[in-house]
Amino acid sequence: MHIYTGMDKVLPAQVISTTISAEIQLESVMAVITIYSTSTCPICDKTKALFKKWGLDYDEVRVDQDPAGLKEMLSITNHARTVPQIVVQGKWIGSFTELTELHMDGELDELIAAARG
């Protein structure tokens, strides 16, 4: 089977699949920040804007569209029912309020430095 890429090339499906698989594995290794959010949450948007401003990549899990993501969030956050919920390097930070508190206490810089590697 071959797949037309839209760039005047036809590539074997196996090459496309291998490339996509490698990209997915690379992204899962690189993402150290996860934001659990919904589509109707303005504070989620503000949180994502802050991480973008700081130049930090993150994974977004839309719990309103992803039942497995919701289950994951509930497990990680001890059943928190509000969004956003933020996880940095596998450590549950909390919501936007806790993110702000970390900033005010001067502890956020350490987390950002660790996230940047």
C-alpha positions as CSV (number, residue, x, y, z in Angstrom):
1,M,0.0,0.0,0.0
2,H,1.2,3.5,-0.8
3,I,0.1,6.8,0.5
4,Y,0.0,10.1,-1.5
5,T,1.6,12.8,0.7
6,G,0.4,15.8,-1.3
7,M,4.0,16.7,-2.1
8,D,4.2,14.9,-5.4
9,K,5.6,11.9,-3.6
10,V,4.1,8.5,-3.0
11,L,5.6,6.8,0.0
12,P,5.1,3.2,1.2
13,A,2.6,3.1,4.1
14,Q,5.1,1.4,6.3
15,V,7.5,4.4,6.0
16,I,4.7,6.8,7.0
17,S,3.6,4.6,9.9
18,T,7.2,4.3,11.2
19,T,7.7,8.0,11.0
20,I,4.5,8.8,12.8
21,S,5.3,6.2,15.5
22,A,8.8,7.7,16.0
23,E,7.3,11.2,16.3
24,I,4.7,10.1,18.8
25,Q,7.4,8.3,20.9
26,L,9.6,11.4,20.8
27,E,6.7,13.7,21.8
28,S,5.8,11.5,24.8
29,V,9.4,11.6,26.0
30,M,9.8,15.4,25.5
31,A,6.6,16.5,27.1
32,V,7.2,17.1,30.8
33,I,4.1,19.3,31.4
34,T,0.6,18.1,31.1
35,I,-2.5,20.4,31.4
36,Y,-5.8,18.8,31.9
37,S,-8.5,21.1,30.5
38,T,-11.9,21.6,28.9
39,S,-13.0,23.6,25.9
40,T,-15.1,26.0,27.9
41,C,-12.5,26.9,30.6
42,P,-11.1,30.4,30.4
43,I,-8.6,29.7,33.2
44,C,-7.3,26.7,31.2
45,D,-6.7,29.1,28.3
46,K,-4.9,31.5,30.6
47,T,-2.7,28.7,32.0
48,K,-1.8,27.5,28.4
49,A,-1.0,31.1,27.5
50,L,1.4,31.4,30.4
51,F,3.2,28.3,29.5
52,K,3.5,29.5,25.9
53,K,4.8,32.9,27.2
54,W,7.4,31.1,29.2
55,G,8.4,29.1,26.1
56,L,7.4,25.7,27.6
57,D,5.9,22.9,25.6
58,Y,3.0,21.0,27.2
59,D,0.6,18.2,26.4
60,E,-3.0,19.2,26.7
61,V,-5.5,16.5,27.7
62,R,-9.1,17.6,27.0
63,V,-11.1,15.8,29.7
64,D,-14.4,16.9,28.1
65,Q,-13.6,14.9,25.0
66,D,-11.3,12.1,26.3
67,P,-12.9,9.7,28.9
68,A,-9.5,8.0,29.3
69,G,-7.9,11.4,29.9
70,L,-10.5,12.2,32.5
71,K,-9.9,8.9,34.3
72,E,-6.1,9.6,34.2
73,M,-6.6,13.1,35.6
74,L,-8.8,11.8,38.4
75,S,-6.3,9.2,39.3
76,I,-3.3,11.6,39.3
77,T,-5.1,14.4,41.2
78,N,-6.9,12.4,43.9
79,H,-10.2,12.9,42.1
80,A,-10.0,16.7,41.6
81,R,-13.1,17.8,39.6
82,T,-11.9,21.2,38.5
83,V,-9.7,22.3,35.6
84,P,-7.1,23.1,34.8
85,Q,-5.0,20.5,36.6
86,I,-1.3,20.8,36.0
87,V,1.3,18.1,36.2
88,V,5.1,18.8,35.8
89,Q,7.5,16.0,35.4
90,G,5.0,13.5,36.8
91,K,4.3,15.7,39.9
92,W,0.8,17.0,40.4
93,I,1.0,20.8,40.9
94,G,-2.7,21.5,41.2
95,S,-4.7,24.2,39.5
96,F,-4.0,27.7,38.3
97,T,-4.3,28.9,41.9
98,E,-1.4,26.6,43.0
99,L,0.6,27.6,39.9
100,T,0.2,31.2,41.0
101,E,1.2,30.4,44.6
102,L,4.3,28.6,43.4
103,H,5.2,31.8,41.4
104,M,4.5,34.1,44.4
105,D,6.7,31.8,46.6
106,G,9.5,31.8,44.1
107,E,9.3,28.1,43.6
108,L,8.0,28.2,40.0
109,D,11.4,29.1,38.6
110,E,12.8,25.8,39.8
111,L,10.0,23.9,38.2
112,I,10.5,25.8,34.9
113,A,14.2,25.2,35.0
114,A,13.7,21.5,35.6
115,A,11.0,21.3,32.8
116,R,13.4,22.9,30.3
117,G,16.0,20.4,31.3
